[in-house]
Amino acid sequence: AHPPSNPHPTQDLLGGGGTDGDMAARFARRAAELEAALERARETISQLETAHATDQKLTRSLRARVAKHERRGGSDFEYLRNVLLRFFLLPPEERGPLFPAIASACGFSSRQ
């Protein structure tokens, strides 16, 4: 059992009957509307793809920085801990040479 065939499917799609010229004009308007909507969608997709690529690049960069700090943080902290332990165990008159090592491990500039 097939559904009854529509003798004028184009007329229904374009909003009614009328002369061939009316239908052609409605068809042309509708085609132009759809093409404009398609172009807007393509522009939106392009913008979203660009933003996504930028976000992915930033995410990779931040992950690399976090991993670097995690790797360095452990070793830097361990180094600083050992230097401070030596500093506290030394007599006060022998602590001077450890100041540059402490400053370096803490990331101080030469001015600080």
One Martini backbone bead per residue (centre of mass of N, CA, C, O) as a GRO file, in nm:
protein
  112
    1ALA     BB    1   0.088   0.042   0.029
    2HIS     BB    2   0.069   0.344  -0.110
    3PRO     BB    3   0.086   0.653  -0.104
    4PRO     BB    4  -0.049   0.910  -0.221
    5SER     BB    5   0.005   1.098  -0.482
    6ASN     BB    6   0.140   1.408  -0.555
    7PRO     BB    7   0.078   1.628  -0.817
    8HIS     BB    8   0.208   1.899  -0.631
    9PRO     BB    9   0.490   1.919  -0.460
   10THR     BB   10   0.603   2.201  -0.532
   11GLN     BB   11   0.368   2.368  -0.433
   12ASP     BB   12   0.383   2.284  -0.138
   13LEU     BB   13   0.681   2.372  -0.089
   14LEU     BB   14   0.618   2.687  -0.200
   15GLY     BB   15   0.316   2.777  -0.117
   16GLY     BB   16   0.151   2.695  -0.360
   17GLY     BB   17   0.033   2.820  -0.626
   18GLY     BB   18   0.023   2.934  -0.951
   19THR     BB   19   0.226   3.048  -1.149
   20ASP     BB   20   0.521   2.983  -1.285
   21GLY     BB   21   0.646   3.255  -1.201
   22ASP     BB   22   0.574   3.241  -0.900
   23MET     BB   23   0.720   2.976  -0.843
   24ALA     BB   24   1.000   3.068  -0.935
   25ALA     BB   25   1.029   3.300  -0.731
   26ARG     BB   26   0.994   3.129  -0.475
   27PHE     BB   27   1.225   2.940  -0.535
   28ALA     BB   28   1.450   3.153  -0.547
   29ARG     BB   29   1.411   3.262  -0.259
   30ARG     BB   30   1.450   2.994  -0.110
   31ALA     BB   31   1.730   2.933  -0.222
   32ALA     BB   32   1.862   3.191  -0.108
   33GLU     BB   33   1.802   3.135   0.190
   34LEU     BB   34   1.954   2.863   0.204
   35GLU     BB   35   2.230   2.970   0.112
   36ALA     BB   36   2.263   3.173   0.344
   37ALA     BB   37   2.242   2.967   0.574
   38LEU     BB   38   2.481   2.795   0.481
   39GLU     BB   39   2.696   3.017   0.500
   40ARG     BB   40   2.660   3.073   0.802
   41ALA     BB   41   2.729   2.787   0.892
   42ARG     BB   42   3.015   2.782   0.773
   43GLU     BB   43   3.123   3.021   0.937
   44THR     BB   44   3.071   2.898   1.213
   45ILE     BB   45   3.244   2.649   1.176
   46SER     BB   46   3.509   2.797   1.125
   47GLN     BB   47   3.518   2.945   1.397
   48LEU     BB   48   3.505   2.688   1.575
   49GLU     BB   49   3.759   2.552   1.462
   50THR     BB   50   3.954   2.776   1.541
   51ALA     BB   51   3.891   2.777   1.844
   52HIS     BB   52   3.960   2.481   1.890
   53ALA     BB   53   4.255   2.492   1.801
   54THR     BB   54   4.339   2.701   2.009
   55ASP     BB   55   4.254   2.537   2.258
   56GLN     BB   56   4.438   2.295   2.204
   57LYS     BB   57   4.704   2.448   2.210
   58LEU     BB   58   4.673   2.559   2.497
   59THR     BB   59   4.642   2.288   2.638
   60ARG     BB   60   4.916   2.172   2.559
   61SER     BB   61   5.084   2.397   2.685
   62LEU     BB   62   4.978   2.369   2.977
   63ARG     BB   63   5.053   2.073   3.018
   64ALA     BB   64   5.356   2.112   2.976
   65ARG     BB   65   5.396   2.313   3.209
   66VAL     BB   66   5.293   2.134   3.434
   67ALA     BB   67   5.492   1.901   3.392
   68LYS     BB   68   5.746   2.070   3.435
   69HIS     BB   69   5.678   2.165   3.725
   70GLU     BB   70   5.649   1.886   3.846
   71ARG     BB   71   5.936   1.796   3.789
   72ARG     BB   72   6.083   2.041   3.917
   73GLY     BB   73   5.947   2.063   4.193
   74GLY     BB   74   6.066   1.811   4.320
   75SER     BB   75   6.370   1.875   4.279
   76ASP     BB   76   6.373   2.161   4.399
   77PHE     BB   77   6.267   2.086   4.674
   78GLU     BB   78   6.485   1.882   4.749
   79TYR     BB   79   6.721   2.074   4.725
   80LEU     BB   80   6.625   2.286   4.929
   81ARG     BB   81   6.602   2.098   5.165
   82ASN     BB   82   6.905   2.019   5.175
   83VAL     BB   83   7.020   2.302   5.205
   84LEU     BB   84   6.867   2.375   5.465
   85LEU     BB   85   6.976   2.151   5.636
   86ARG     BB   86   7.269   2.238   5.617
   87PHE     BB   87   7.227   2.522   5.723
   88PHE     BB   88   7.119   2.433   6.013
   89LEU     BB   89   7.382   2.246   6.082
   90LEU     BB   90   7.549   2.481   6.067
   91PRO     BB   91   7.739   2.709   6.160
   92PRO     BB   92   7.696   3.042   6.127
   93GLU     BB   93   7.992   3.098   5.994
   94GLU     BB   94   7.915   2.864   5.745
   95ARG     BB   95   7.648   2.976   5.577
   96GLY     BB   96   7.715   3.178   5.347
   97PRO     BB   97   7.759   2.981   5.089
   98LEU     BB   98   7.435   2.904   5.083
   99PHE     BB   99   7.281   3.152   4.979
  100PRO     BB  100   7.297   3.112   4.667
  101ALA     BB  101   7.147   2.838   4.665
  102ILE     BB  102   6.885   2.940   4.789
  103ALA     BB  103   6.824   3.162   4.585
  104SER     BB  104   6.814   2.976   4.339
  105ALA     BB  105   6.590   2.775   4.440
  106CYS     BB  106   6.383   3.031   4.479
  107GLY     BB  107   6.431   3.246   4.232
  108PHE     BB  108   6.621   3.465   4.280
  109SER     BB  109   6.762   3.746   4.223
  110SER     BB  110   7.045   3.930   4.253
  111ARG     BB  111   6.890   4.170   4.388
  112GLN     BB  112   6.737   3.992   4.613
   0.00000   0.00000   0.00000
